[in-house]
Amino acid sequence: MSPSRLPLSLDWEDWFQLCCPPFDRPGALDRYECRLELATERSLALCADLGAKATWFCLGDQARRHPGLLRRIAEGGHAIALHGLTHRRAFEMDRGEWRQAVRDGKALLEDLAGTAVRGYRAPEWSLRGAAEDWWKDLPELGFRYDSSRVPLAVIGRPAWPRRPHPLAAGFWELPPPVLWSGPVRMPLWGWGPRVLPFSLVRRALETLAQEDAGTPLVLHPWELDVEQPRLPGLTLGHRYTHGAGLRGYEGRLRDLWDGFQLTTLEAWVESR
């Protein structure tokens, strides 16, 4: 066990796949420019440069369109996990529909990638609200862990644990990292590490690594694509969280992650 270990995860989705209309509507994959291959190549190169092995939470609809790219990820020694059959939020379905989509998505990824799928992360952390206890179906479906429950308001519950913890025998919850500073809580993924002071983020990551807590870093491949078009019609909030701090982010990540052993979530779970 390394005292500098941090699990690394990537949500494999294209630049426009937000959980809000019109980007989450049927046909969106055909309406917007596909930039997933470019973003994936940059992410794979970053991982290779850092000696990182990551867990890639993949969408079934993108895997169907890019099976060769999915296999390249797996052949690079990375773990394949499920982000959803599509990027539709869990609580927008009924439980039976969601369960079937999870089953089908897992089978699809395993068939195309030729590797077992043991982890799940719902689009936009959406095992919340009506779907809060649906994680209980995941062990039965063959999963070893979930990474969908965020200890923040709006997209989760502030009272949920901040660190990975067992939810059932042999089944773990691995929430994403959250920065707590008094009453202020901010995500250490997405816009957080892109705009927060470097020293603040770096200290938080060093603490997580020293604890070997298993809290996974989170990156979207499109965050490395600074040439992506501007999404039309976004609210001010969505525009900020999606685009703030993208320019220069790859270099910032290299400095933020320097010196850490970046591993898959599966490796951390198997070490418990």
Phi and psi in degrees as GROMACS dihedral restraints (atoms count N, CA, C in turn):
[ dihedral_restraints ]
;  ai    aj    ak    al  type     phi  dphi    fc
    3     4     5     6     1   -95.8    20    10
    4     5     6     7     1   135.3    20    10
    6     7     8     9     1   -69.6    20    10
    7     8     9    10     1    -9.6    20    10
    9    10    11    12     1  -108.2    20    10
   10    11    12    13     1    20.2    20    10
   12    13    14    15     1   -79.3    20    10
   13    14    15    16     1   134.7    20    10
   15    16    17    18     1  -136.8    20    10
   16    17    18    19     1   124.3    20    10
   18    19    20    21     1   -67.3    20    10
   19    20    21    22     1   143.3    20    10
   21    22    23    24     1  -122.8    20    10
   22    23    24    25     1   133.2    20    10
   24    25    26    27     1  -130.2    20    10
   25    26    27    28     1   149.1    20    10
   27    28    29    30     1  -127.6    20    10
   28    29    30    31     1   135.1    20    10
   30    31    32    33     1   -93.7    20    10
   31    32    33    34     1   107.4    20    10
   33    34    35    36     1   -82.7    20    10
   34    35    36    37     1    91.7    20    10
   36    37    38    39     1  -147.4    20    10
   37    38    39    40     1   160.5    20    10
   39    40    41    42     1   -85.3    20    10
   40    41    42    43     1   168.8    20    10
   42    43    44    45     1   -60.4    20    10
   43    44    45    46     1   -26.2    20    10
   45    46    47    48     1   -99.9    20    10
   46    47    48    49     1     1.2    20    10
   48    49    50    51     1   -84.9    20    10
   49    50    51    52     1    69.6    20    10
   51    52    53    54     1   -90.8    20    10
   52    53    54    55     1   155.5    20    10
   54    55    56    57     1   -90.4    20    10
   55    56    57    58     1    58.0    20    10
   57    58    59    60     1  -155.5    20    10
   58    59    60    61     1   151.5    20    10
   60    61    62    63     1   -68.9    20    10
   61    62    63    64     1   148.5    20    10
   63    64    65    66     1   -90.7    20    10
   64    65    66    67     1     7.1    20    10
   66    67    68    69     1   -76.3    20    10
   67    68    69    70     1   -16.1    20    10
   69    70    71    72     1  -103.9    20    10
   70    71    72    73     1    11.8    20    10
   72    73    74    75     1   -90.2    20    10
   73    74    75    76     1   153.4    20    10
   75    76    77    78     1   -54.1    20    10
   76    77    78    79     1   138.9    20    10
   78    79    80    81     1    92.4    20    10
   79    80    81    82     1    -5.0    20    10
   81    82    83    84     1   -62.2    20    10
   82    83    84    85     1   -33.0    20    10
   84    85    86    87     1   -63.0    20    10
   85    86    87    88     1   -24.8    20    10
   87    88    89    90     1   -93.8    20    10
   88    89    90    91     1   -15.1    20    10
   90    91    92    93     1   -89.2    20    10
   91    92    93    94     1   -23.4    20    10
   93    94    95    96     1  -117.4    20    10
   94    95    96    97     1   151.5    20    10
   96    97    98    99     1   -59.6    20    10
   97    98    99   100     1   131.7    20    10
   99   100   101   102     1   -82.3    20    10
  100   101   102   103     1   121.4    20    10
  102   103   104   105     1  -125.1    20    10
  103   104   105   106     1    17.1    20    10
  105   106   107   108     1   -68.6    20    10
  106   107   108   109     1   -37.4    20    10
  108   109   110   111     1   -63.6    20    10
  109   110   111   112     1   -46.3    20    10
  111   112   113   114     1   -59.9    20    10
  112   113   114   115     1   -47.1    20    10
  114   115   116   117     1   -65.8    20    10
  115   116   117   118     1   -36.9    20    10
  117   118   119   120     1   -65.4    20    10
  118   119   120   121     1   -43.5    20    10
  120   121   122   123     1   -60.4    20    10
  121   122   123   124     1   -41.5    20    10
  123   124   125   126     1   -66.0    20    10
  124   125   126   127     1   -38.2    20    10
  126   127   128   129     1   -68.7    20    10
  127   128   129   130     1   -41.4    20    10
  129   130   131   132     1   -63.4    20    10
  130   131   132   133     1   -40.0    20    10
  132   133   134   135     1   -64.9    20    10
  133   134   135   136     1   -41.0    20    10
  135   136   137   138     1   -61.5    20    10
  136   137   138   139     1   -45.7    20    10
  138   139   140   141     1   -60.6    20    10
  139   140   141   142     1   -43.7    20    10
  141   142   143   144     1   -62.8    20    10
  142   143   144   145     1   -42.6    20    10
  144   145   146   147     1   -62.9    20    10
  145   146   147   148     1   -34.8    20    10
  147   148   149   150     1   -91.9    20    10
  148   149   150   151     1    -1.8    20    10
  150   151   152   153     1    65.8    20    10
  151   152   153   154     1    30.5    20    10
  153   154   155   156     1   -94.5    20    10
  154   155   156   157     1   141.9    20    10
  156   157   158   159     1  -115.1    20    10
  157   158   159   160     1   127.8    20    10
  159   160   161   162     1  -123.8    20    10
  160   161   162   163     1   163.0    20    10
  162   163   164   165     1   -97.2    20    10
  163   164   165   166     1   125.6    20    10
  165   166   167   168     1  -104.5    20    10
  166   167   168   169     1   112.6    20    10
  168   169   170   171     1   -83.5    20    10
  169   170   171   172     1   110.0    20    10
  171   172   173   174     1  -108.9    20    10
  172   173   174   175     1   147.4    20    10
  174   175   176   177     1   -92.0    20    10
  175   176   177   178     1   137.0    20    10
  177   178   179   180     1   -63.5    20    10
  178   179   180   181     1   -39.3    20    10
  180   181   182   183     1   -65.9    20    10
  181   182   183   184     1   -32.5    20    10
  183   184   185   186     1   -76.7    20    10
  184   185   186   187     1   -33.6    20    10
  186   187   188   189     1   -63.6    20    10
  187   188   189   190     1   -38.1    20    10
  189   190   191   192     1   -61.7    20    10
  190   191   192   193     1   -39.2    20    10
  192   193   194   195     1   -79.7    20    10
  193   194   195   196     1   -26.4    20    10
  195   196   197   198     1  -132.8    20    10
  196   197   198   199     1    57.2    20    10
  198   199   200   201     1   -62.4    20    10
  199   200   201   202     1   -35.7    20    10
  201   202   203   204     1   -65.4    20    10
  202   203   204   205     1   -36.8    20    10
  204   205   206   207     1   -67.7    20    10
  205   206   207   208     1   -40.4    20    10
  207   208   209   210     1   -60.2    20    10
  208   209   210   211     1   -44.2    20    10
  210   211   212   213     1   -65.6    20    10
  211   212   213   214     1   -35.0    20    10
  213   214   215   216     1   -61.2    20    10
  214   215   216   217     1   -40.4    20    10
  216   217   218   219     1   -60.5    20    10
  217   218   219   220     1   -49.3    20    10
  219   220   221   222     1   -64.8    20    10
  220   221   222   223     1   -40.4    20    10
  222   223   224   225     1   -68.7    20    10
  223   224   225   226     1   -18.1    20    10
  225   226   227   228     1   -80.0    20    10
  226   227   228   229     1     5.1    20    10
  228   229   230   231     1    88.0    20    10
  229   230   231   232     1     9.3    20    10
  231   232   233   234     1   -88.4    20    10
  232   233   234   235     1   157.2    20    10
  234   235   236   237     1   -90.2    20    10
  235   236   237   238     1   143.9    20    10
  237   238   239   240     1  -105.1    20    10
  238   239   240   241     1   125.5    20    10
  240   241   242   243     1  -127.7    20    10
  241   242   243   244     1   171.9    20    10
  243   244   245   246     1  -101.1    20    10
  244   245   246   247     1   128.5    20    10
  246   247   248   249     1  -102.5    20    10
  247   248   249   250     1   -13.6    20    10
  249   250   251   252     1   142.1    20    10
  250   251   252   253     1   157.4    20    10
  252   253   254   255     1   -66.9    20    10
  253   254   255   256     1   -37.6    20    10
  255   256   257   258     1  -133.3    20    10
  256   257   258   259     1  -175.8    20    10
  258   259   260   261     1   -94.0    20    10
  259   260   261   262     1    25.3    20    10
  261   262   263   264     1   -77.9    20    10
  262   263   264   265     1   136.9    20    10
  264   265   266   267     1   -69.1    20    10
  265   266   267   268     1   145.0    20    10
  267   268   269   270     1   -58.7    20    10
  268   269   270   271     1   -46.1    20    10
  270   271   272   273     1   -71.5    20    10
  271   272   273   274     1    -6.3    20    10
  273   274   275   276     1   -83.3    20    10
  274   275   276   277     1    -5.8    20    10
  276   277   278   279     1  -110.9    20    10
  277   278   279   280     1   164.5    20    10
  279   280   281   282     1   -83.5    20    10
  280   281   282   283     1   166.5    20    10
  282   283   284   285     1   -62.2    20    10
  283   284   285   286     1   -39.8    20    10
  285   286   287   288     1   -64.5    20    10
  286   287   288   289     1   -42.3    20    10
  288   289   290   291     1   -64.3    20    10
  289   290   291   292     1   -43.7    20    10
  291   292   293   294     1   -62.3    20    10
  292   293   294   295     1   -45.6    20    10
  294   295   296   297     1   -59.2    20    10
  295   296   297   298     1   -42.7    20    10
  297   298   299   300     1   -67.0    20    10
  298   299   300   301     1   -39.0    20    10
  300   301   302   303     1   -63.7    20    10
  301   302   303   304     1   -39.1    20    10
  303   304   305   306     1   -65.6    20    10
  304   305   306   307     1   -44.5    20    10
  306   307   308   309     1   -60.6    20    10
  307   308   309   310     1   -46.6    20    10
  309   310   311   312     1   -67.0    20    10
  310   311   312   313     1   -40.4    20    10
  312   313   314   315     1   -63.9    20    10
  313   314   315   316     1   -42.5    20    10
  315   316   317   318     1   -61.6    20    10
  316   317   318   319     1   -46.6    20    10
  318   319   320   321     1   -62.9    20    10
  319   320   321   322     1   -40.2    20    10
  321   322   323   324     1   -63.1    20    10
  322   323   324   325     1   -48.6    20    10
  324   325   326   327     1   -63.3    20    10
  325   326   327   328     1   -41.1    20    10
  327   328   329   330     1   -64.3    20    10
  328   329   330   331     1   -38.8    20    10
  330   331   332   333     1   -67.3    20    10
  331   332   333   334     1   -45.3    20    10
  333   334   335   336     1   -75.9    20    10
  334   335   336   337     1   -36.8    20    10
  336   337   338   339     1   -91.1    20    10
  337   338   339   340     1   -19.9    20    10
  339   340   341   342     1    69.9    20    10
  340   341   342   343     1    30.7    20    10
  342   343   344   345     1  -146.0    20    10
  343   344   345   346     1   155.8    20    10
  345   346   347   348     1   -71.1    20    10
  346   347   348   349     1   145.1    20    10
  348   349   350   351     1  -110.4    20    10
  349   350   351   352     1   118.5    20    10
  351   352   353   354     1  -120.1    20    10
  352   353   354   355     1    -8.1    20    10
  354   355   356   357     1  -122.9    20    10
  355   356   357   358     1   155.2    20    10
  357   358   359   360     1  -138.2    20    10
  358   359   360   361     1   139.7    20    10
  360   361   362   363     1  -139.5    20    10
  361   362   363   364     1   117.9    20    10
  363   364   365   366     1   -71.0    20    10
  364   365   366   367     1   144.2    20    10
  366   367   368   369     1   -54.2    20    10
  367   368   369   370     1   134.3    20    10
  369   370   371   372     1    51.9    20    10
  370   371   372   373     1    37.6    20    10
  372   373   374   375     1    54.0    20    10
  373   374   375   376     1    41.5    20    10
  375   376   377   378     1   -91.6    20    10
  376   377   378   379     1    17.7    20    10
  378   379   380   381     1   -83.0    20    10
  379   380   381   382     1    67.5    20    10
  381   382   383   384     1  -144.9    20    10
  382   383   384   385     1   172.2    20    10
  384   385   386   387     1    62.1    20    10
  385   386   387   388     1  -129.6    20    10
  387   388   389   390     1   -62.1    20    10
  388   389   390   391     1   -21.8    20    10
  390   391   392   393     1   -98.8    20    10
  391   392   393   394     1    13.7    20    10
  393   394   395   396     1   -59.6    20    10
  394   395   396   397     1   -35.8    20    10
  396   397   398   399     1  -103.5    20    10
  397   398   399   400     1    12.4    20    10
  399   400   401   402     1   -70.6    20    10
  400   401   402   403     1   -16.0    20    10
  402   403   404   405     1   -55.0    20    10
  403   404   405   406     1   -24.5    20    10
  405   406   407   408     1   -62.3    20    10
  406   407   408   409     1   -20.6    20    10
  408   409   410   411     1   -79.9    20    10
  409   410   411   412     1   -19.4    20    10
  411   412   413   414     1   -67.1    20    10
  412   413   414   415     1   -42.6    20    10
  414   415   416   417     1   -58.5    20    10
  415   416   417   418     1   -40.0    20    10
  417   418   419   420     1   -63.7    20    10
  418   419   420   421     1   -29.1    20    10
  420   421   422   423     1   -86.7    20    10
  421   422   423   424     1     2.5    20    10
  423   424   425   426     1   100.3    20    10
  424   425   426   427     1    15.2    20    10
  426   427   428   429     1   -95.6    20    10
  427   428   429   430     1   149.7    20    10
  429   430   431   432     1  -101.5    20    10
  430   431   432   433     1   -19.7    20    10
  432   433   434   435     1  -157.4    20    10
  433   434   435   436     1   160.3    20    10
  435   436   437   438     1  -122.1    20    10
  436   437   438   439     1   153.5    20    10
  438   439   440   441     1  -140.8    20    10
  439   440   441   442     1    57.6    20    10
  441   442   443   444     1  -123.6    20    10
  442   443   444   445     1    -4.3    20    10
  444   445   446   447     1  -108.0    20    10
  445   446   447   448     1   114.5    20    10
  447   448   449   450     1  -105.1    20    10
  448   449   450   451     1   129.0    20    10
  450   451   452   453     1   -81.0    20    10
  451   452   453   454     1    54.6    20    10
  453   454   455   456     1  -136.6    20    10
  454   455   456   457     1   153.6    20    10
  456   457   458   459     1   -68.2    20    10
  457   458   459   460     1   163.4    20    10
  459   460   461   462     1    74.7    20    10
  460   461   462   463     1   -56.9    20    10
  462   463   464   465     1  -102.8    20    10
  463   464   465   466     1    12.9    20    10
  465   466   467   468     1  -176.1    20    10
  466   467   468   469     1  -143.0    20    10
  468   469   470   471     1  -134.9    20    10
  469   470   471   472     1   125.3    20    10
  471   472   473   474     1   -58.4    20    10
  472   473   474   475     1   -25.9    20    10
  474   475   476   477     1   -79.6    20    10
  475   476   477   478     1   -12.5    20    10
  477   478   479   480     1   -65.6    20    10
  478   479   480   481     1   148.6    20    10
  480   481   482   483     1   -59.8    20    10
  481   482   483   484     1   145.1    20    10
  483   484   485   486     1   -83.1    20    10
  484   485   486   487     1   -24.8    20    10
  486   487   488   489     1  -106.9    20    10
  487   488   489   490     1   155.2    20    10
  489   490   491   492     1   -54.0    20    10
  490   491   492   493     1   144.5    20    10
  492   493   494   495     1  -158.6    20    10
  493   494   495   496     1   152.0    20    10
  495   496   497   498     1   -73.7    20    10
  496   497   498   499     1   134.6    20    10
  498   499   500   501     1   -97.0    20    10
  499   500   501   502     1   -26.1    20    10
  501   502   503   504     1  -156.2    20    10
  502   503   504   505     1   170.7    20    10
  504   505   506   507     1   -58.4    20    10
  505   506   507   508     1   119.9    20    10
  507   508   509   510     1    75.8    20    10
  508   509   510   511     1    10.1    20    10
  510   511   512   513     1  -131.9    20    10
  511   512   513   514     1   127.3    20    10
  513   514   515   516     1  -113.7    20    10
  514   515   516   517     1   151.2    20    10
  516   517   518   519     1  -107.9    20    10
  517   518   519   520     1   127.7    20    10
  519   520   521   522     1  -120.3    20    10
  520   521   522   523     1    88.0    20    10
  522   523   524   525     1   -72.5    20    10
  523   524   525   526     1   154.7    20    10
  525   526   527   528     1   -72.3    20    10
  526   527   528   529     1   163.1    20    10
  528   529   530   531     1   -74.7    20    10
  529   530   531   532     1   138.5    20    10
  531   532   533   534     1  -126.9    20    10
  532   533   534   535     1   134.3    20    10
  534   535   536   537     1   -89.8    20    10
  535   536   537   538     1   121.6    20    10
  537   538   539   540     1  -108.6    20    10
  538   539   540   541     1   123.4    20    10
  540   541   542   543     1  -135.5    20    10
  541   542   543   544     1    92.6    20    10
  543   544   545   546     1    64.1    20    10
  544   545   546   547     1  -130.6    20    10
  546   547   548   549     1   -80.3    20    10
  547   548   549   550     1    -7.2    20    10
  549   550   551   552     1   -89.0    20    10
  550   551   552   553     1   131.1    20    10
  552   553   554   555     1  -129.7    20    10
  553   554   555   556     1   130.9    20    10
  555   556   557   558     1  -137.5    20    10
  556   557   558   559     1   148.3    20    10
  558   559   560   561     1   -72.6    20    10
  559   560   561   562     1   139.0    20    10
  561   562   563   564     1   -98.7    20    10
  562   563   564   565     1    36.7    20    10
  564   565   566   567     1  -145.1    20    10
  565   566   567   568     1   171.5    20    10
  567   568   569   570     1    61.2    20    10
  568   569   570   571     1  -130.4    20    10
  570   571   572   573     1   -67.0    20    10
  571   572   573   574     1   -23.9    20    10
  573   574   575   576     1   -54.5    20    10
  574   575   576   577     1   -66.1    20    10
  576   577   578   579     1   -69.5    20    10
  577   578   579   580     1   -12.3    20    10
  579   580   581   582     1   -76.9    20    10
  580   581   582   583     1   -29.9    20    10
  582   583   584   585     1  -122.4    20    10
  583   584   585   586     1   -21.1    20    10
  585   586   587   588     1   -70.2    20    10
  586   587   588   589     1   156.5    20    10
  588   589   590   591     1   -54.6    20    10
  589   590   591   592     1   135.3    20    10
  591   592   593   594     1   -54.1    20    10
  592   593   594   595     1   -47.8    20    10
  594   595   596   597     1   -62.6    20    10
  595   596   597   598     1   -35.2    20    10
  597   598   599   600     1   -65.3    20    10
  598   599   600   601     1   -46.3    20    10
  600   601   602   603     1   -66.9    20    10
  601   602   603   604     1   -44.7    20    10
  603   604   605   606     1   -60.8    20    10
  604   605   606   607     1   -43.3    20    10
  606   607   608   609     1   -62.3    20    10
  607   608   609   610     1   -39.9    20    10
  609   610   611   612     1   -63.5    20    10
  610   611   612   613     1   -41.2    20    10
  612   613   614   615     1   -67.5    20    10
  613   614   615   616     1   -38.7    20    10
  615   616   617   618     1   -62.2    20    10
  616   617   618   619     1   -39.0    20    10
  618   619   620   621     1   -63.7    20    10
  619   620   621   622     1   -45.3    20    10
  621   622   623   624     1   -61.0    20    10
  622   623   624   625     1   -42.2    20    10
  624   625   626   627     1   -66.1    20    10
  625   626   627   628     1   -41.4    20    10
  627   628   629   630     1   -63.8    20    10
  628   629   630   631     1   -35.2    20    10
  630   631   632   633     1   -75.6    20    10
  631   632   633   634     1   -18.6    20    10
  633   634   635   636     1    47.5    20    10
  634   635   636   637     1    44.5    20    10
  636   637   638   639     1   -75.8    20    10
  637   638   639   640     1   -16.0    20    10
  639   640   641   642     1    85.6    20    10
  640   641   642   643     1     6.1    20    10
  642   643   644   645     1   -69.2    20    10
  643   644   645   646     1   120.7    20    10
  645   646   647   648     1   -84.4    20    10
  646   647   648   649     1   135.2    20    10
  648   649   650   651     1   -66.3    20    10
  649   650   651   652     1   152.9    20    10
  651   652   653   654     1  -132.0    20    10
  652   653   654   655     1   129.9    20    10
  654   655   656   657     1  -138.1    20    10
  655   656   657   658     1   141.6    20    10
  657   658   659   660     1  -101.9    20    10
  658   659   660   661     1   131.2    20    10
  660   661   662   663     1   -52.2    20    10
  661   662   663   664     1   -34.8    20    10
  663   664   665   666     1   -65.6    20    10
  664   665   666   667     1   -16.2    20    10
  666   667   668   669     1   -69.2    20    10
  667   668   669   670     1   -13.7    20    10
  669   670   671   672     1   -96.6    20    10
  670   671   672   673     1     2.3    20    10
  672   673   674   675     1  -105.9    20    10
  673   674   675   676     1    85.0    20    10
  675   676   677   678     1   -74.8    20    10
  676   677   678   679     1   -13.0    20    10
  678   679   680   681     1   -89.5    20    10
  679   680   681   682     1     2.4    20    10
  681   682   683   684     1   -60.1    20    10
  682   683   684   685     1   147.2    20    10
  684   685   686   687     1   -64.9    20    10
  685   686   687   688     1   162.8    20    10
  687   688   689   690     1   -81.9    20    10
  688   689   690   691     1   131.4    20    10
  690   691   692   693     1   -72.2    20    10
  691   692   693   694     1   132.0    20    10
  693   694   695   696     1   -79.5    20    10
  694   695   696   697     1   145.6    20    10
  696   697   698   699     1    74.3    20    10
  697   698   699   700     1    16.4    20    10
  699   700   701   702     1   -75.6    20    10
  700   701   702   703     1   148.4    20    10
  702   703   704   705     1   -66.6    20    10
  703   704   705   706     1   163.6    20    10
  705   706   707   708     1   -58.3    20    10
  706   707   708   709     1   -41.5    20    10
  708   709   710   711     1   -63.6    20    10
  709   710   711   712     1   -47.2    20    10
  711   712   713   714     1   -64.3    20    10
  712   713   714   715     1   -38.2    20    10
  714   715   716   717     1   -63.4    20    10
  715   716   717   718     1   -38.9    20    10
  717   718   719   720     1   -70.2    20    10
  718   719   720   721     1   -50.9    20    10
  720   721   722   723     1   -64.9    20    10
  721   722   723   724     1   -29.2    20    10
  723   724   725   726     1   -81.7    20    10
  724   725   726   727     1   -39.6    20    10
  726   727   728   729     1  -110.8    20    10
  727   728   729   730     1   -15.7    20    10
  729   730   731   732     1   -63.9    20    10
  730   731   732   733     1   131.4    20    10
  732   733   734   735     1    75.4    20    10
  733   734   735   736     1    13.1    20    10
  735   736   737   738     1   -67.5    20    10
  736   737   738   739     1   -40.6    20    10
  738   739   740   741     1   -66.2    20    10
  739   740   741   742     1   124.0    20    10
  741   742   743   744     1    83.5    20    10
  742   743   744   745     1     5.5    20    10
  744   745   746   747     1   -68.8    20    10
  745   746   747   748     1   -35.1    20    10
  747   748   749   750     1   -60.5    20    10
  748   749   750   751     1   -45.1    20    10
  750   751   752   753     1   -63.3    20    10
  751   752   753   754     1   -38.7    20    10
  753   754   755   756     1   -63.3    20    10
  754   755   756   757     1   -42.2    20    10
  756   757   758   759     1   -62.0    20    10
  757   758   759   760     1   -42.7    20    10
  759   760   761   762     1   -57.4    20    10
  760   761   762   763     1   -39.4    20    10
  762   763   764   765     1   -74.4    20    10
  763   764   765   766     1   -40.2    20    10
  765   766   767   768     1   -63.5    20    10
  766   767   768   769     1   -38.9    20    10
  768   769   770   771     1   -93.2    20    10
  769   770   771   772     1    -2.2    20    10
  771   772   773   774     1   -59.8    20    10
  772   773   774   775     1   131.3    20    10
  774   775   776   777     1    90.8    20    10
  775   776   777   778     1    -9.5    20    10
  777   778   779   780     1   -91.1    20    10
  778   779   780   781     1   148.6    20    10
  780   781   782   783     1   -88.8    20    10
  781   782   783   784     1   107.9    20    10
  783   784   785   786     1   -94.0    20    10
  784   785   786   787     1   119.6    20    10
  786   787   788   789     1  -128.1    20    10
  787   788   789   790     1   172.6    20    10
  789   790   791   792     1   -76.5    20    10
  790   791   792   793     1   157.3    20    10
  792   793   794   795     1   -65.2    20    10
  793   794   795   796     1   -34.2    20    10
  795   796   797   798     1   -61.1    20    10
  796   797   798   799     1   -40.3    20    10
  798   799   800   801     1   -62.3    20    10
  799   800   801   802     1   -39.9    20    10
  801   802   803   804     1   -67.3    20    10
  802   803   804   805     1   -45.0    20    10
  804   805   806   807     1   -61.6    20    10
  805   806   807   808     1   -42.8    20    10
  807   808   809   810     1   -65.8    20    10
  808   809   810   811     1   -23.0    20    10
  810   811   812   813     1   -83.1    20    10
  811   812   813   814     1    -6.9    20    10
